[in-house]
């Protein structure tokens, strides 16, 4: 049998290829087998299978041989060959396990059994090695991915901190303050919003230099934070202005605490060994839980009170009252007149082109609302949109805007229309079916409409927001996140929200030439969009320098008055068809909207 297996051709022993692939090594003693296995392991070419007779006198027996071979090579398959009935397999298991790598052949046997067993176990041994290599590679990949995840998390945390904190003082910035204020207005209890501004700070910069001015800013921020403690929030809103948010029992406590804060910021600061005289003024407004408050309006009211404090001789605290706000009556007039304005045809849409980065191809138009009041003239959307949002008119107003925009897009050959939706519209329970019904009534494909959602609309109920966006995308609508980068949840949101486009906030575009941080944020958003295969639109481009900088940075789409102002519908159609608009028509005449600018679509 040994001669048949090892010395000559293996005819009749199974598949010729399988038999030829086997390389047999034959020894007569257990110690010789152990030596052969050790040499093979050291050479990096271990055996796949070892056939071991139980009785091999005068040397060590099969059990000891199996145990020594297993100690040298944990991967080899052991086949125990025996004809003795008193042999106990459990002894071999304990000595040379595991059990799934120990097999048996009973005597008498044929040479073909050895070949077949060796072929099968050698194949299994090869598969085990490949599986082990695959597992090792997978484990290494998992380690790499975990390291990358930690790096991404660290970068996200750093980016979130940069986006929400002032680089000079490391205090929360305007965006973080507005976010905190938005959260506070929804909670019970009375609270105060205060604006603090340093008096004659420009004189400090001009006299001592900007280094000293920056140090004054840092000292003031430290003192405010120390005095306010955990009972409130201090934010640097920009320049020498700080925002303060604190819980109070009423107006008297708010004034008292503001006066204490004011005293802490007033007096001589010792900077670089020289005294620097400093002073400040504070405007404060007190809000309670009995009324609905707009965070932006609370800040505006505090600003009005701050202006009154400056006018009163500086170094004082002033509380907002209705007499300070001369525009409050106009605000009420706007709320009253807005609903009538829709019926009277005083509202109109204009369309600002969105261009591809290279060339002058118009890929879309953004629909922008204008109110041409015969009594007050052009009323800014910044004035009446927040009022519509607060009063609930935003839904009727939004329906009118969408209806007009859907009629307009049918006149363009290939461009889509981008329509803004406010947070209140987006959070409407029937937002998706209502939107789809309007599109179907207009006979427009969902692919011709891009829905612009401000990033602030995606905060709060994140799961519901993600589900709404997913349904919109499934139906074919395009989705853009407007004002991207102004919230410190941006990097997290973009991973879970199904969107097509990021619109870089105008404040970052404006700051590109002045602030290194703004340029870095814009570049990061462009790179993020590219890596996620999203379109990135830069808005508010008003100079050739900013246009070229954004084109070089790789911004995929561009929009702004430097390229084209918002156009009335007829002019937008001319541009969409490839024509030129040398003298754009104004959206308003002294008597109201120009003909063909929206109401007559």
C-alpha positions as CSV (number, residue, x, y, z in Angstrom):
1,X,0.0,0.0,0.0
2,X,2.9,2.4,0.8
3,X,4.3,1.6,-2.6
4,X,1.0,2.2,-4.2
5,X,0.5,5.6,-2.5
6,X,4.1,7.0,-2.6
7,X,6.3,5.2,-5.1
8,X,4.4,4.9,-8.4
9,X,1.5,6.2,-10.5
10,X,-1.8,6.4,-8.6
11,X,-4.1,4.7,-11.1
12,X,-7.4,3.8,-9.7
13,X,-7.1,6.1,-6.7
14,X,-9.7,8.6,-7.8
15,X,-9.5,11.7,-9.9
16,X,-6.2,12.0,-11.7
17,X,-6.1,15.8,-11.0
18,X,-6.9,15.3,-7.3
19,X,-4.4,12.5,-6.9
20,X,-1.7,14.4,-8.8
21,X,-2.3,17.5,-6.6
22,X,-1.4,15.6,-3.5
23,X,2.1,15.5,-2.2
24,X,2.6,12.6,0.1
25,X,5.3,12.3,2.8
26,X,5.7,8.8,4.5
27,X,7.5,8.1,7.7
28,X,7.3,5.0,9.9
29,X,7.7,6.4,13.4
30,X,5.9,9.1,15.4
31,X,9.0,11.1,16.2
32,X,9.9,11.2,12.5
33,X,6.4,12.6,11.8
34,X,6.8,15.2,14.5
35,X,10.1,16.3,13.0
36,X,8.6,16.5,9.5
37,X,5.8,18.6,10.7
38,X,8.1,20.9,12.6
39,X,10.4,21.4,9.6
40,X,7.3,22.1,7.4
41,X,5.9,24.7,9.8
42,X,9.3,26.4,10.1
43,X,9.5,26.5,6.3
44,X,6.1,28.2,6.1
45,X,4.6,25.2,4.2
46,X,2.6,23.2,6.7
47,X,0.9,19.9,6.1
48,X,-2.8,19.9,5.3
49,X,-3.4,16.3,6.6
50,X,-1.6,13.9,8.8
51,X,-2.5,10.2,8.8
52,X,-1.4,8.6,12.1
53,X,-1.4,5.0,13.1
54,X,-2.4,4.3,16.7
55,X,0.3,1.7,17.2
56,X,3.9,2.5,16.0
57,X,6.3,0.4,18.1
58,X,8.9,0.8,19.4
59,X,8.5,4.7,19.4
60,X,5.7,6.9,20.7
61,X,2.1,5.9,20.0
62,X,-0.4,7.7,17.9
63,X,-2.0,9.6,20.7
64,X,1.4,11.2,21.7
65,X,2.2,11.8,18.1
66,X,-1.1,13.6,17.5
67,X,-0.6,15.7,20.6
68,X,2.9,16.8,19.6
69,X,1.8,17.5,16.0
70,X,-1.2,19.6,17.2
71,X,1.1,21.6,19.5
72,X,3.3,22.4,16.5
73,X,0.5,23.1,13.9
74,X,-3.0,24.0,15.2
75,X,-4.4,24.0,11.6
76,X,-3.5,20.5,10.4
77,X,-6.3,17.9,10.0
78,X,-5.5,14.7,11.9
79,X,-6.7,11.3,10.6
80,X,-6.3,8.5,13.2
81,X,-5.8,5.0,11.6
82,X,-6.6,2.1,13.9
83,X,-7.9,-1.4,14.0
84,X,-8.0,-1.9,17.7
85,X,-11.3,-2.2,19.4
86,X,-10.0,-1.0,22.7
87,X,-9.1,2.5,21.3
88,X,-11.0,5.4,23.0
89,X,-11.5,8.4,20.7
90,X,-12.1,10.8,23.6
91,X,-8.5,10.3,24.6
92,X,-7.3,11.7,21.3
93,X,-9.8,14.6,21.5
94,X,-8.5,15.7,24.8
95,X,-4.9,15.3,23.7
96,X,-5.0,16.7,20.1
97,X,-8.3,18.5,19.7
98,X,-10.4,20.3,18.5
99,X,-12.8,17.6,17.6
100,X,-13.6,19.1,14.2
101,X,-10.0,18.6,13.1
102,X,-9.8,14.9,14.1
103,X,-11.1,12.1,11.8
104,X,-10.8,8.3,11.8
105,X,-10.2,5.5,9.3
106,X,-10.7,2.0,10.5
107,X,-8.5,-0.9,9.3
108,X,-8.6,-2.6,7.0
109,X,-8.8,0.1,4.3
110,X,-8.0,0.7,0.7
111,X,-5.5,3.2,-0.7
112,X,-8.3,5.0,-2.5
113,X,-9.8,5.8,0.9
114,X,-6.6,7.6,1.9
115,X,-6.6,9.6,-1.4
116,X,-10.2,10.6,-1.1
117,X,-9.9,11.5,2.5
118,X,-6.7,13.4,1.9
119,X,-8.2,15.3,-1.1
120,X,-11.3,16.3,0.8
121,X,-9.4,17.4,4.0
122,X,-6.7,19.2,2.0
123,X,-9.4,21.2,0.2
124,X,-11.0,22.0,3.6
125,X,-7.6,23.0,5.0
126,X,-7.2,25.4,2.0
127,X,-10.6,26.9,2.5
128,X,-9.9,27.3,6.3
129,X,-6.7,29.2,5.5
130,X,-8.5,31.4,2.9
131,X,-11.3,32.1,5.5
132,X,-8.8,33.0,8.2
133,X,-7.0,35.4,5.8
134,X,-10.4,36.9,4.9
135,X,-11.3,37.3,8.5
136,X,-7.9,38.9,9.3
137,X,-8.3,41.3,6.4
138,X,-11.8,42.1,7.5
139,X,-10.7,42.7,11.1
140,X,-8.0,45.0,9.8
141,X,-10.5,46.9,7.7
142,X,-12.8,47.2,10.7
143,X,-10.0,48.7,12.7
144,X,-9.3,51.2,9.9
145,X,-13.0,52.1,9.6
146,X,-13.2,52.6,13.4
147,X,-10.2,54.8,13.3
148,X,-11.7,56.8,10.4
149,X,-15.1,57.0,12.2
150,X,-13.3,58.5,15.3
151,X,-11.4,60.9,13.0
152,X,-14.7,61.9,11.3
153,X,-16.4,62.3,14.7
154,X,-13.5,64.5,15.9
155,X,-13.6,66.6,12.8
156,X,-17.4,67.0,13.0
157,X,-17.1,68.0,16.7
158,X,-14.5,70.5,15.8
159,X,-16.4,71.9,12.8
160,X,-19.6,72.1,14.9
161,X,-17.7,74.1,17.6
162,X,-16.1,76.4,15.0
163,X,-19.5,77.0,13.3
164,X,-21.2,77.9,16.6
165,X,-18.5,79.7,18.5
166,X,-16.7,83.0,18.2
167,X,-13.0,82.5,17.3
168,X,-11.7,85.4,19.5
169,X,-13.5,84.6,22.8
170,X,-14.7,81.0,22.2
171,X,-18.1,82.2,23.3
172,X,-21.2,81.1,21.4
173,X,-21.8,83.2,18.3
174,X,-24.9,84.8,16.8
175,X,-26.2,81.5,15.3
176,X,-25.8,79.6,18.6
177,X,-27.5,82.4,20.5
178,X,-30.4,82.5,18.1
179,X,-30.7,78.7,18.4
180,X,-30.7,78.8,22.2
181,X,-33.2,81.7,22.2
182,X,-35.5,79.7,19.8
183,X,-35.4,76.8,22.2
184,X,-36.0,79.0,25.2
185,X,-39.2,80.6,23.8
186,X,-40.9,77.2,23.8
187,X,-40.3,76.7,27.5
188,X,-42.3,78.0,30.5
189,X,-41.2,80.9,32.6
190,X,-40.2,84.5,32.3
191,X,-36.8,85.3,30.7
192,X,-34.9,88.3,29.5
193,X,-33.0,89.0,26.3
194,X,-30.3,91.7,26.5
195,X,-27.9,93.3,24.1
196,X,-24.7,94.8,25.5
197,X,-22.5,97.0,23.4
198,X,-19.2,98.6,24.4
199,X,-19.2,102.4,24.4
200,X,-16.7,104.1,22.1
201,X,-14.9,100.9,21.3
202,X,-13.6,102.3,18.0
203,X,-11.7,104.9,20.0
204,X,-9.9,102.1,21.9
205,X,-9.0,100.4,18.7
206,X,-7.8,103.7,17.1
207,X,-5.8,104.7,20.2
208,X,-4.3,101.5,21.5
209,X,-4.5,99.2,18.4
210,X,-6.6,96.1,17.6
211,X,-4.5,93.9,19.8
212,X,-5.6,95.8,22.9
213,X,-9.2,96.0,21.5
214,X,-9.3,92.2,21.1
215,X,-8.0,91.9,24.7
216,X,-10.8,94.2,25.9
217,X,-13.4,92.0,24.1
218,X,-11.9,88.9,25.8
219,X,-11.9,90.5,29.3
220,X,-15.5,91.7,28.9
221,X,-16.6,88.2,27.7
222,X,-14.9,86.5,30.7
223,X,-16.5,88.9,33.2
224,X,-20.0,88.5,31.7
225,X,-19.7,84.7,31.7
226,X,-18.4,84.7,35.3
227,X,-21.1,86.9,36.6
228,X,-24.0,85.3,34.7
229,X,-22.7,81.7,35.4
230,X,-24.9,78.8,34.7
231,X,-28.0,80.9,35.1
232,X,-27.8,82.3,31.6
233,X,-25.9,82.5,28.3
234,X,-23.4,85.0,27.0
235,X,-22.7,85.1,23.2
236,X,-20.6,87.4,21.1
237,X,-22.8,88.5,18.3
238,X,-20.1,90.4,16.4
239,X,-17.7,93.3,16.8
240,X,-18.2,94.7,20.3
241,X,-21.8,93.5,20.8
242,X,-22.8,90.7,23.1
243,X,-26.1,88.9,23.6
244,X,-27.3,87.8,27.0
245,X,-30.1,85.3,27.8
246,X,-31.2,84.7,31.4
247,X,-34.2,83.5,33.4
248,X,-35.8,86.2,35.5
249,X,-38.9,86.7,37.7
250,X,-39.8,89.9,36.0
251,X,-38.7,93.3,34.6
252,X,-37.2,94.5,38.0
253,X,-34.9,91.5,38.3
254,X,-33.9,91.8,34.7
255,X,-32.9,95.5,35.2
256,X,-31.1,94.7,38.4
257,X,-29.0,91.9,36.9
258,X,-28.2,94.0,33.8
259,X,-27.0,96.8,36.0
260,X,-24.7,94.4,37.9
261,X,-23.3,93.1,34.6
262,X,-22.8,96.7,33.4
263,X,-20.8,97.6,36.4
264,X,-18.6,94.5,35.9
265,X,-17.7,95.8,32.4
266,X,-17.2,99.4,33.3
267,X,-13.9,100.9,34.5
268,X,-10.2,100.7,33.8
269,X,-8.7,97.4,32.4
270,X,-5.0,96.9,32.8
271,X,-3.7,95.7,29.5
272,X,0.1,95.4,28.8
273,X,0.7,97.5,31.9
274,X,-1.4,100.4,30.9
275,X,-5.0,101.3,31.9
276,X,-7.7,101.2,29.3
277,X,-11.0,102.9,30.2
278,X,-14.0,100.9,29.1
279,X,-17.8,101.3,29.3
280,X,-20.9,99.7,28.0
281,X,-24.6,100.1,27.4
282,X,-27.4,97.5,27.6
283,X,-30.8,97.1,26.1
284,X,-33.1,94.5,27.4
285,X,-36.6,93.0,26.7
286,X,-38.5,90.8,29.0
287,X,-40.6,87.9,27.7
288,X,-43.1,85.6,29.4
289,X,-44.7,82.3,28.6
290,X,-48.2,83.8,28.1
291,X,-47.4,85.1,24.7
292,X,-45.9,83.6,21.5
293,X,-42.5,85.2,20.8
294,X,-40.4,85.3,17.7
295,X,-36.7,85.0,18.6
296,X,-35.6,87.4,15.9
297,X,-38.2,89.9,17.1
298,X,-37.0,89.6,20.7
299,X,-33.4,90.4,19.5
300,X,-34.7,93.3,17.4
301,X,-36.5,94.7,20.4
302,X,-33.4,94.4,22.6
303,X,-31.5,96.2,19.9
304,X,-34.0,99.0,19.9
305,X,-33.7,99.3,23.7
306,X,-29.9,99.3,23.2
307,X,-30.1,102.2,20.7
308,X,-32.2,104.1,23.2
309,X,-29.5,103.5,25.9
310,X,-26.9,104.8,23.6
311,X,-29.0,107.9,22.9
312,X,-29.5,108.4,26.6
313,X,-25.9,109.1,27.3
314,X,-24.4,105.6,27.3
315,X,-23.5,103.5,30.3
316,X,-27.1,102.8,31.2
317,X,-29.7,100.0,31.0
318,X,-32.9,100.6,29.0
319,X,-35.9,98.3,28.9
320,X,-37.9,97.9,25.6
321,X,-41.3,99.4,25.5
322,X,-43.8,99.8,22.6
323,X,-43.0,103.5,22.2
324,X,-39.5,102.6,21.1
325,X,-40.7,100.7,18.1
326,X,-42.0,103.2,15.6
327,X,-42.4,100.3,13.1
328,X,-44.8,98.4,15.4
329,X,-47.8,100.1,14.0
330,X,-46.6,99.5,10.5
331,X,-46.1,95.8,11.5
332,X,-49.8,95.6,12.5
333,X,-50.8,97.3,9.2
334,X,-48.7,94.7,7.3
335,X,-50.5,91.8,9.0
336,X,-53.8,93.4,8.3
337,X,-53.0,94.2,4.7
338,X,-51.2,91.1,3.6
339,X,-54.2,88.9,3.2
340,X,-56.0,91.7,1.1
341,X,-52.8,92.1,-0.9
342,X,-53.2,88.6,-2.4
343,X,-56.8,89.4,-3.5
344,X,-55.9,92.8,-4.8
345,X,-53.0,91.6,-7.0
346,X,-50.3,93.4,-5.1
347,X,-48.1,90.4,-4.9
348,X,-45.8,89.2,-7.7
349,X,-43.0,86.8,-8.2
350,X,-39.6,87.5,-9.8
351,X,-37.2,84.8,-10.9
352,X,-33.4,84.9,-10.3
353,X,-31.4,82.6,-12.6
354,X,-29.2,79.9,-11.2
355,X,-26.3,79.3,-13.5
356,X,-24.0,76.3,-14.0
357,X,-20.4,76.9,-12.8
358,X,-18.9,76.8,-16.2
359,X,-20.4,78.9,-19.0
360,X,-23.6,80.9,-18.8
361,X,-26.1,78.0,-19.0
362,X,-29.2,78.7,-16.9
363,X,-30.2,75.5,-15.1
364,X,-33.0,76.9,-12.9
365,X,-34.7,80.0,-11.5
366,X,-35.4,80.7,-7.9
367,X,-38.9,82.2,-7.3
368,X,-38.8,85.3,-5.1
369,X,-41.8,87.0,-3.7
370,X,-42.4,90.8,-3.9
371,X,-45.1,93.0,-2.5
372,X,-45.8,96.1,-4.5
373,X,-48.1,98.1,-2.2
374,X,-49.7,101.2,-3.9
375,X,-49.6,102.8,-0.4
376,X,-46.2,101.9,0.9
377,X,-44.3,101.0,-2.2
378,X,-42.0,97.9,-2.3
379,X,-42.3,96.1,1.1
380,X,-39.3,93.9,1.8
381,X,-40.0,90.1,2.3
382,X,-37.8,90.3,5.4
383,X,-40.6,92.5,6.8
384,X,-43.8,90.6,5.8
385,X,-42.6,86.9,5.7
386,X,-42.0,86.7,9.5
387,X,-45.3,88.4,10.0
388,X,-47.0,85.9,7.8
389,X,-45.2,83.1,9.6
390,X,-46.5,84.3,13.0
391,X,-50.0,85.0,11.9
392,X,-50.6,81.7,10.0
393,X,-51.0,83.5,6.7
394,X,-47.9,81.7,5.5
395,X,-49.9,78.7,4.3
396,X,-52.2,80.7,2.0
397,X,-49.3,82.9,0.9
398,X,-47.1,79.8,0.2
399,X,-50.0,78.2,-1.8
400,X,-50.2,81.3,-4.0
401,X,-46.5,81.4,-4.6
402,X,-46.3,77.7,-5.5
403,X,-49.3,78.0,-7.9
404,X,-47.7,81.0,-9.7
405,X,-44.3,79.3,-9.8
406,X,-45.8,76.1,-11.3
407,X,-47.5,78.1,-14.1
408,X,-44.2,79.9,-14.8
409,X,-42.0,76.7,-15.1
410,X,-44.3,75.4,-17.9
411,X,-43.0,78.3,-20.1
412,X,-39.3,77.3,-19.7
413,X,-37.8,74.7,-22.0
414,X,-35.7,72.6,-19.5
415,X,-35.1,74.7,-16.4
416,X,-36.7,73.8,-13.1
417,X,-38.1,76.3,-10.5
418,X,-36.8,76.5,-6.9
419,X,-39.4,77.6,-4.3
420,X,-38.7,78.5,-0.7
421,X,-40.8,76.9,2.1
422,X,-40.7,78.2,5.6
423,X,-40.3,76.0,8.7
424,X,-43.9,76.3,9.5
425,X,-45.0,75.1,6.0
426,X,-42.5,72.2,6.1
427,X,-43.8,71.1,9.5
428,X,-47.4,71.1,8.3
429,X,-48.9,67.6,8.9
430,X,-50.2,67.3,5.3
431,X,-47.2,69.1,3.7
432,X,-46.3,66.3,1.2
433,X,-49.8,65.3,-0.1
434,X,-50.8,69.0,-0.3
435,X,-47.7,69.8,-2.3
436,X,-48.3,66.8,-4.6
437,X,-51.9,67.8,-5.2
438,X,-50.9,71.3,-6.3
439,X,-48.3,69.9,-8.7
440,X,-50.7,67.5,-10.2
441,X,-53.4,70.2,-10.7
442,X,-50.8,72.3,-12.5
443,X,-49.8,69.4,-14.8
444,X,-46.2,69.8,-13.9
445,X,-43.7,66.9,-13.2
446,X,-42.2,66.8,-9.7
447,X,-38.8,66.9,-11.3
448,X,-39.4,70.5,-12.4
449,X,-39.8,71.7,-8.8
450,X,-37.0,72.1,-6.3
451,X,-38.1,72.6,-2.7
452,X,-35.8,74.9,-0.6
453,X,-35.9,74.2,3.1
454,X,-34.0,76.4,5.6
455,X,-31.7,74.4,7.8
456,X,-33.6,75.6,10.8
457,X,-36.6,73.7,9.6
458,X,-34.7,70.4,10.0
459,X,-34.0,70.8,13.7
460,X,-36.3,69.5,16.4
461,X,-38.0,66.3,15.2
462,X,-35.2,65.0,13.1
463,X,-36.8,61.7,12.3
464,X,-40.0,63.3,11.0
465,X,-38.0,65.8,8.9
466,X,-35.9,62.9,7.4
467,X,-39.1,61.0,6.6
468,X,-40.7,64.0,4.9
469,X,-37.6,64.6,2.8
470,X,-37.4,60.9,1.9
471,X,-41.0,60.9,0.6
472,X,-40.4,64.1,-1.4
473,X,-37.3,62.5,-3.1
474,X,-39.3,59.3,-3.8
475,X,-41.9,61.3,-5.7
476,X,-39.2,63.0,-7.8
477,X,-39.0,66.4,-6.2
478,X,-35.6,68.0,-5.9
479,X,-34.6,69.1,-2.3
480,X,-32.2,71.8,-1.3
481,X,-31.1,72.9,2.1
482,X,-31.0,76.7,2.2
483,X,-28.7,78.7,4.4
484,X,-26.5,75.7,4.8
485,X,-23.6,76.1,7.3
486,X,-25.4,78.4,9.7
487,X,-26.4,75.6,12.1
488,X,-23.9,73.5,14.0
489,X,-25.9,70.3,13.2
490,X,-25.1,70.7,9.5
491,X,-22.5,67.9,9.2
492,X,-24.8,65.5,11.1
493,X,-27.9,66.4,9.2
494,X,-26.4,66.1,5.7
495,X,-25.6,62.4,6.5
496,X,-29.2,61.5,7.3
497,X,-31.3,63.8,5.2
498,X,-31.9,62.8,1.6
499,X,-31.1,66.0,-0.4
500,X,-29.9,67.1,-3.8
501,X,-28.4,70.5,-3.2
502,X,-26.7,72.6,-0.6
503,X,-27.1,76.4,-0.8
504,X,-24.2,78.2,0.9
505,X,-25.5,81.0,3.2
506,X,-24.9,84.5,1.8
507,X,-23.2,85.6,5.0
508,X,-20.3,83.2,4.2
509,X,-20.1,84.4,0.6
510,X,-20.0,88.0,1.7
511,X,-17.3,87.3,4.2
512,X,-15.0,85.4,1.9
513,X,-12.8,88.4,1.1
514,X,-12.6,89.6,4.7
515,X,-12.6,86.6,7.0
516,X,-10.5,83.6,6.7
517,X,-13.1,81.6,8.6
518,X,-15.8,82.3,6.0
519,X,-13.6,81.3,3.1
520,X,-12.7,78.1,4.9
521,X,-16.3,77.3,5.6
522,X,-17.3,77.9,2.0
523,X,-14.5,75.6,0.8
524,X,-15.5,72.9,3.3
525,X,-19.1,73.0,2.1
526,X,-18.0,72.7,-1.5
527,X,-15.7,69.7,-0.7
528,X,-18.5,68.1,1.4
529,X,-21.0,68.5,-1.5
530,X,-18.5,67.1,-4.0
531,X,-17.7,64.0,-1.8
532,X,-21.5,63.3,-1.3
533,X,-22.2,64.0,-5.0
534,X,-24.5,67.0,-4.2
535,X,-24.9,70.2,-6.1
536,X,-23.6,73.2,-4.2
537,X,-25.1,76.7,-5.0
538,X,-23.4,79.9,-3.9
539,X,-25.9,82.7,-3.5
540,X,-25.6,86.5,-3.2
541,X,-22.6,86.8,-5.6
542,X,-22.3,90.5,-6.2
543,X,-18.7,90.9,-7.4
544,X,-16.5,89.4,-10.1
545,X,-13.9,88.6,-7.5
546,X,-16.3,86.4,-5.5
547,X,-17.5,84.8,-8.7
548,X,-14.1,83.8,-9.8
549,X,-13.1,82.6,-6.3
550,X,-16.2,80.4,-6.1
551,X,-15.7,79.0,-9.6
552,X,-12.1,78.1,-8.8
553,X,-13.2,76.5,-5.5
554,X,-15.4,74.2,-7.5
555,X,-18.9,75.5,-6.7
556,X,-21.2,73.6,-9.0
557,X,-23.9,76.4,-9.4
558,X,-23.9,80.1,-8.9
559,X,-26.5,82.8,-8.3
560,X,-26.4,86.5,-7.5
561,X,-27.0,90.0,-8.8
562,X,-23.6,90.1,-10.4
563,X,-24.8,87.5,-12.8
564,X,-28.4,88.6,-13.1
565,X,-30.9,90.4,-10.8
566,X,-34.3,88.7,-10.2
567,X,-36.4,89.0,-13.4
568,X,-40.0,89.4,-14.1
569,X,-41.5,86.3,-15.8
570,X,-41.4,87.6,-19.4
571,X,-37.7,88.4,-19.0
572,X,-37.0,85.0,-17.4
573,X,-38.7,83.3,-20.3
574,X,-36.4,85.2,-22.7
575,X,-33.3,84.1,-20.8
576,X,-34.5,80.5,-20.5
577,X,-34.9,80.3,-24.2
578,X,-31.3,81.5,-24.7
579,X,-31.9,85.2,-25.3
580,X,-30.4,88.2,-23.6
581,X,-32.1,90.6,-21.2
582,X,-30.2,93.9,-21.6
583,X,-32.7,96.0,-19.6
584,X,-34.7,94.0,-17.1
585,X,-38.2,95.2,-16.4
586,X,-38.8,96.4,-12.8
587,X,-41.2,94.2,-10.8
588,X,-43.3,97.1,-9.6
589,X,-44.7,100.3,-11.0
590,X,-46.0,103.1,-8.9
591,X,-49.4,101.6,-9.1
592,X,-48.5,98.0,-8.2
593,X,-47.0,95.0,-10.0
594,X,-46.0,95.4,-13.6
595,X,-48.1,93.5,-16.2
596,X,-46.9,89.9,-16.8
597,X,-44.9,89.7,-13.5
598,X,-46.9,87.0,-11.9
599,X,-50.5,87.8,-11.3
600,X,-51.4,87.5,-15.0
601,X,-49.5,84.2,-15.6
